[in-house]
Amino acid sequence: IYNEMIRDLLNPSSGFLDLREDSKGEIQVAGITEVSTINAREIMELLMKGNKQRTQEPTAANQTSSRSHAVLQVAVRQQSRCRDILQEVRFARLFMIDLAGSERASQ
């Protein structure tokens, strides 16, 4: 998010994206890239790829200061590998947020 405009850092050519409310009443970013991964290494690779696309500019506090906010949502789904009819499925979401200018928070 830079200057109140939302961009997909995994697909920057998609242009600016809109916030919308889905049928469940949850706020979603329309057209955002969703990627399935199988391990933490793949998630870190996507995180680094997205960080390279962020708007940055040097400041007195940080040479590579971010000028944009970034949000990474990781959805985790866990289920047993056993083929049981009553198998339990666990689902969780983790949001990681990097706020622009947060390097000044310690000052």
TORPA-4810 file (N, C-alpha, C, O; in nm, 3 decimals):
<nodes>
NODE_1_0.086_-0.117_0.000_0.000_0.000_0.000_0.090_0.123_0.000_0.167_0.144_0.094_I
NODE_2_0.082_0.203_-0.104_0.163_0.323_-0.116_0.073_0.435_-0.166_0.006_0.419_-0.268_Y
NODE_3_0.072_0.546_-0.095_-0.017_0.658_-0.130_-0.162_0.611_-0.143_-0.234_0.655_-0.232_N
NODE_4_-0.202_0.522_-0.054_-0.338_0.468_-0.047_-0.378_0.386_-0.170_-0.496_0.362_-0.193_E
NODE_5_-0.279_0.344_-0.248_-0.304_0.260_-0.364_-0.250_0.121_-0.333_-0.141_0.107_-0.277_M
NODE_6_-0.326_0.018_-0.370_-0.288_-0.121_-0.341_-0.233_-0.185_-0.468_-0.295_-0.181_-0.574_I
NODE_7_-0.112_-0.244_-0.455_-0.050_-0.316_-0.566_-0.021_-0.459_-0.522_0.002_-0.486_-0.404_R
NODE_8_-0.024_-0.550_-0.617_0.012_-0.690_-0.593_0.161_-0.702_-0.616_0.206_-0.692_-0.730_D
NODE_9_0.239_-0.723_-0.510_0.384_-0.728_-0.523_0.435_-0.854_-0.591_0.550_-0.858_-0.635_L
NODE_10_0.352_-0.956_-0.601_0.390_-1.077_-0.675_0.353_-1.067_-0.823_0.400_-1.146_-0.904_L
NODE_11_0.270_-0.969_-0.856_0.230_-0.946_-0.995_0.210_-0.795_-1.015_0.097_-0.749_-1.032_N
NODE_12_0.321_-0.717_-1.014_0.310_-0.572_-1.021_0.245_-0.519_-1.148_0.192_-0.408_-1.148_P
NODE_13_0.249_-0.596_-1.255_0.190_-0.550_-1.382_0.037_-0.550_-1.378_-0.027_-0.502_-1.471_S
NODE_14_-0.023_-0.605_-1.272_-0.169_-0.611_-1.264_-0.233_-0.476_-1.233_-0.355_-0.463_-1.234_S
NODE_15_-0.152_-0.375_-1.206_-0.205_-0.241_-1.178_-0.255_-0.229_-1.036_-0.224_-0.312_-0.951_G
NODE_16_-0.334_-0.125_-1.010_-0.386_-0.101_-0.876_-0.510_-0.188_-0.852_-0.591_-0.209_-0.943_F
NODE_17_-0.524_-0.236_-0.730_-0.632_-0.327_-0.694_-0.730_-0.260_-0.599_-0.696_-0.163_-0.531_L
NODE_18_-0.852_-0.313_-0.593_-0.957_-0.258_-0.509_-0.987_-0.350_-0.392_-0.971_-0.471_-0.401_D
NODE_19_-1.031_-0.290_-0.281_-1.083_-0.366_-0.168_-1.230_-0.392_-0.192_-1.304_-0.303_-0.234_L
NODE_20_-1.273_-0.514_-0.165_-1.414_-0.550_-0.181_-1.457_-0.639_-0.066_-1.375_-0.704_-0.002_R
NODE_21_-1.587_-0.641_-0.040_-1.643_-0.729_0.062_-1.700_-0.852_-0.006_-1.778_-0.840_-0.101_E
NODE_22_-1.660_-0.972_0.042_-1.710_-1.094_-0.020_-1.845_-1.134_0.040_-1.899_-1.063_0.125_D
NODE_23_-1.899_-1.246_-0.005_-2.032_-1.289_0.038_-2.038_-1.324_0.187_-2.147_-1.327_0.245_S
NODE_24_-1.923_-1.349_0.250_-1.918_-1.379_0.393_-1.898_-1.254_0.477_-1.892_-1.262_0.600_K
NODE_25_-1.888_-1.139_0.412_-1.868_-1.014_0.484_-1.721_-0.985_0.514_-1.691_-0.892_0.589_G
NODE_26_-1.630_-1.062_0.457_-1.487_-1.041_0.478_-1.433_-0.947_0.371_-1.473_-0.953_0.255_E
NODE_27_-1.341_-0.861_0.411_-1.279_-0.768_0.317_-1.168_-0.842_0.244_-1.084_-0.906_0.306_I
NODE_28_-1.168_-0.832_0.111_-1.070_-0.899_0.026_-1.010_-0.797_-0.071_-1.072_-0.695_-0.102_Q
NODE_29_-0.890_-0.825_-0.118_-0.829_-0.746_-0.224_-0.863_-0.818_-0.355_-0.818_-0.930_-0.379_V
NODE_30_-0.941_-0.752_-0.439_-0.985_-0.813_-0.564_-0.867_-0.831_-0.659_-0.795_-0.735_-0.688_A
NODE_31_-0.847_-0.954_-0.708_-0.744_-0.982_-0.806_-0.606_-1.008_-0.750_-0.510_-1.018_-0.827_G
NODE_32_-0.592_-1.018_-0.618_-0.460_-1.040_-0.557_-0.412_-1.182_-0.588_-0.493_-1.274_-0.600_I
NODE_33_-0.281_-1.198_-0.601_-0.223_-1.329_-0.630_-0.230_-1.419_-0.508_-0.195_-1.378_-0.397_T
NODE_34_-0.275_-1.542_-0.528_-0.273_-1.645_-0.424_-0.186_-1.759_-0.474_-0.203_-1.805_-0.587_E
NODE_35_-0.092_-1.804_-0.390_0.003_-1.908_-0.428_-0.003_-2.020_-0.326_0.000_-1.995_-0.205_V
NODE_36_-0.012_-2.144_-0.373_-0.006_-2.260_-0.283_0.140_-2.300_-0.266_0.215_-2.308_-0.364_S
NODE_37_0.179_-2.324_-0.141_0.315_-2.368_-0.112_0.308_-2.490_-0.022_0.203_-2.523_0.034_T
NODE_38_0.421_-2.558_-0.009_0.421_-2.676_0.077_0.519_-2.667_0.193_0.523_-2.755_0.279_I
NODE_39_0.600_-2.558_0.197_0.693_-2.544_0.308_0.730_-2.398_0.332_0.697_-2.310_0.252_N
NODE_40_0.797_-2.374_0.442_0.834_-2.238_0.483_0.934_-2.175_0.386_0.931_-2.054_0.365_A
NODE_41_1.021_-2.255_0.326_1.120_-2.203_0.231_1.051_-2.136_0.112_1.094_-2.029_0.069_R
NODE_42_0.947_-2.197_0.061_0.873_-2.139_-0.051_0.806_-2.008_-0.010_0.802_-1.913_-0.089_E
NODE_43_0.755_-2.002_0.111_0.693_-1.878_0.160_0.798_-1.767_0.169_0.772_-1.654_0.129_I
NODE_44_0.916_-1.800_0.221_1.023_-1.700_0.231_1.068_-1.651_0.094_1.097_-1.532_0.078_M
NODE_45_1.073_-1.739_-0.005_1.108_-1.698_-0.141_1.005_-1.598_-0.196_1.042_-1.500_-0.260_E
NODE_46_0.878_-1.624_-0.172_0.772_-1.532_-0.217_0.782_-1.399_-0.142_0.761_-1.293_-0.202_L
NODE_47_0.812_-1.404_-0.013_0.827_-1.283_0.067_0.942_-1.197_0.012_0.926_-1.076_-0.002_L
NODE_48_1.054_-1.258_-0.018_1.169_-1.184_-0.073_1.137_-1.127_-0.211_1.175_-1.014_-0.243_M
NODE_49_1.068_-1.205_-0.293_1.028_-1.157_-0.426_0.938_-1.034_-0.413_0.959_-0.934_-0.483_K
NODE_50_0.841_-1.040_-0.325_0.752_-0.926_-0.304_0.824_-0.805_-0.248_0.797_-0.693_-0.290_G
NODE_51_0.915_-0.826_-0.154_0.989_-0.714_-0.095_1.071_-0.638_-0.198_1.090_-0.517_-0.185_N
NODE_52_1.120_-0.706_-0.301_1.197_-0.641_-0.406_1.111_-0.545_-0.487_1.163_-0.453_-0.551_K
NODE_53_0.979_-0.565_-0.486_0.887_-0.482_-0.565_0.832_-0.362_-0.487_0.760_-0.280_-0.543_Q
NODE_54_0.867_-0.352_-0.358_0.814_-0.243_-0.276_0.875_-0.109_-0.313_0.988_-0.103_-0.362_R
NODE_55_0.802_-0.003_-0.289_0.852_0.131_-0.311_0.945_0.165_-0.197_0.906_0.161_-0.080_T
NODE_56_1.071_0.199_-0.230_1.171_0.230_-0.129_1.242_0.359_-0.164_1.250_0.399_-0.280_Q
NODE_57_1.293_0.426_-0.058_1.369_0.548_-0.075_1.454_0.567_0.049_1.405_0.547_0.160_E
NODE_58_1.582_0.606_0.034_1.667_0.624_0.152_1.618_0.737_0.242_1.565_0.838_0.195_P
NODE_59_1.637_0.719_0.372_1.610_0.824_0.471_1.730_0.832_0.563_1.821_0.749_0.555_T
NODE_60_1.732_0.932_0.652_1.840_0.945_0.749_1.841_0.828_0.845_1.947_0.791_0.896_A
NODE_61_1.725_0.768_0.872_1.715_0.657_0.967_1.749_0.522_0.906_1.791_0.431_0.977_A
NODE_62_1.730_0.508_0.774_1.746_0.377_0.712_1.777_0.396_0.563_1.699_0.459_0.492_N
NODE_63_1.889_0.342_0.517_1.931_0.358_0.378_1.834_0.294_0.279_1.819_0.344_0.167_Q
NODE_64_1.767_0.184_0.318_1.672_0.118_0.229_1.531_0.125_0.288_1.458_0.026_0.288_T
NODE_65_1.494_0.240_0.336_1.366_0.257_0.402_1.249_0.229_0.307_1.247_0.272_0.192_S
NODE_66_1.153_0.156_0.360_1.034_0.128_0.284_0.941_0.248_0.289_0.921_0.307_0.395_S
NODE_67_0.885_0.285_0.176_0.789_0.395_0.169_0.648_0.340_0.154_0.554_0.416_0.129_R
NODE_68_0.633_0.210_0.170_0.501_0.148_0.153_0.476_0.051_0.267_0.569_-0.004_0.326_S
NODE_69_0.349_0.031_0.296_0.310_-0.073_0.390_0.299_-0.203_0.312_0.263_-0.202_0.194_H
NODE_70_0.329_-0.315_0.376_0.316_-0.444_0.309_0.245_-0.542_0.401_0.266_-0.543_0.522_A
NODE_71_0.160_-0.626_0.341_0.086_-0.727_0.415_0.107_-0.861_0.346_0.088_-0.874_0.225_V
NODE_72_0.147_-0.961_0.425_0.158_-1.098_0.376_0.062_-1.181_0.458_0.072_-1.184_0.581_L
NODE_73_-0.030_-1.248_0.392_-0.123_-1.337_0.461_-0.085_-1.481_0.430_-0.074_-1.519_0.313_Q
NODE_74_-0.065_-1.560_0.535_-0.034_-1.701_0.519_-0.152_-1.779_0.576_-0.182_-1.767_0.695_V
NODE_75_-0.217_-1.858_0.493_-0.327_-1.944_0.538_-0.273_-2.086_0.549_-0.214_-2.138_0.454_A
NODE_76_-0.293_-2.147_0.663_-0.242_-2.282_0.688_-0.360_-2.376_0.705_-0.452_-2.349_0.782_V
NODE_77_-0.355_-2.487_0.633_-0.459_-2.590_0.642_-0.391_-2.720_0.680_-0.296_-2.763_0.614_R
NODE_78_-0.438_-2.781_0.786_-0.378_-2.906_0.833_-0.485_-3.013_0.843_-0.594_-2.991_0.897_Q
NODE_79_-0.452_-3.130_0.789_-0.542_-3.243_0.803_-0.460_-3.371_0.807_-0.347_-3.376_0.758_Q
NODE_80_-0.517_-3.472_0.864_-0.450_-3.601_0.877_-0.437_-3.665_0.739_-0.520_-3.644_0.651_S
NODE_81_-0.332_-3.743_0.721_-0.314_-3.816_0.595_-0.396_-3.944_0.592_-0.406_-4.009_0.488_R
NODE_82_-0.457_-3.980_0.705_-0.543_-4.099_0.711_-0.674_-4.068_0.639_-0.723_-3.956_0.645_C
NODE_83_-0.727_-4.164_0.574_-0.853_-4.146_0.501_-0.972_-4.181_0.590_-1.041_-4.280_0.568_R
NODE_84_-0.994_-4.099_0.689_-1.102_-4.119_0.784_-1.218_-4.025_0.747_-1.195_-3.908_0.718_D
NODE_85_-1.338_-4.076_0.749_-1.455_-3.995_0.713_-1.471_-3.876_0.808_-1.512_-3.768_0.767_I
NODE_86_-1.438_-3.895_0.934_-1.453_-3.789_1.034_-1.323_-3.712_1.055_-1.298_-3.661_1.165_L
NODE_87_-1.241_-3.704_0.954_-1.111_-3.640_0.971_-1.126_-3.491_1.002_-1.207_-3.419_0.943_Q
NODE_88_-1.046_-3.447_1.098_-1.048_-3.308_1.142_-0.957_-3.225_1.052_-0.845_-3.266_1.021_E
NODE_89_-1.005_-3.108_1.011_-0.926_-3.015_0.932_-0.911_-2.887_1.014_-1.010_-2.829_1.060_V
NODE_90_-0.788_-2.845_1.033_-0.760_-2.721_1.106_-0.717_-2.615_1.006_-0.643_-2.643_0.911_R
NODE_91_-0.764_-2.494_1.029_-0.734_-2.384_0.939_-0.699_-2.261_1.022_-0.768_-2.231_1.119_F
NODE_92_-0.594_-2.190_0.984_-0.555_-2.068_1.053_-0.498_-1.969_0.953_-0.450_-2.008_0.846_A
NODE_93_-0.503_-1.842_0.987_-0.445_-1.737_0.904_-0.346_-1.658_0.988_-0.372_-1.625_1.104_R
NODE_94_-0.233_-1.629_0.929_-0.130_-1.548_0.991_-0.108_-1.426_0.903_-0.079_-1.439_0.784_L
NODE_95_-0.121_-1.308_0.961_-0.098_-1.185_0.887_0.033_-1.124_0.935_0.051_-1.100_1.054_F
NODE_96_0.124_-1.099_0.842_0.249_-1.030_0.874_0.244_-0.894_0.806_0.224_-0.883_0.685_M
NODE_97_0.264_-0.790_0.886_0.248_-0.654_0.837_0.375_-0.574_0.864_0.426_-0.572_0.976_I
NODE_98_0.425_-0.508_0.760_0.541_-0.420_0.772_0.493_-0.278_0.742_0.454_-0.248_0.629_D
NODE_99_0.496_-0.193_0.843_0.449_-0.056_0.826_0.563_0.034_0.780_0.673_0.028_0.833_L
NODE_100_0.535_0.117_0.681_0.635_0.213_0.631_0.676_0.308_0.744_0.592_0.355_0.821_A
NODE_101_0.805_0.333_0.752_0.854_0.428_0.853_0.863_0.372_0.992_0.891_0.447_1.086_G
NODE_102_0.840_0.241_1.011_0.841_0.186_1.146_0.980_0.181_1.207_0.994_0.156_1.326_S
NODE_103_1.086_0.205_1.126_1.221_0.208_1.182_1.239_0.324_1.279_1.332_0.324_1.359_E
NODE_104_1.152_0.424_1.272_1.160_0.538_1.362_1.092_0.511_1.496_1.106_0.591_1.589_R
NODE_105_1.021_0.401_1.507_0.947_0.372_1.629_1.037_0.366_1.751_0.996_0.409_1.859_A
NODE_106_1.161_0.315_1.737_1.252_0.306_1.851_1.308_0.441_1.891_1.358_0.458_2.002_S
NODE_107_1.300_0.539_1.801_1.352_0.673_1.832_1.245_0.755_1.901_1.269_0.871_1.936_Q
</nodes>
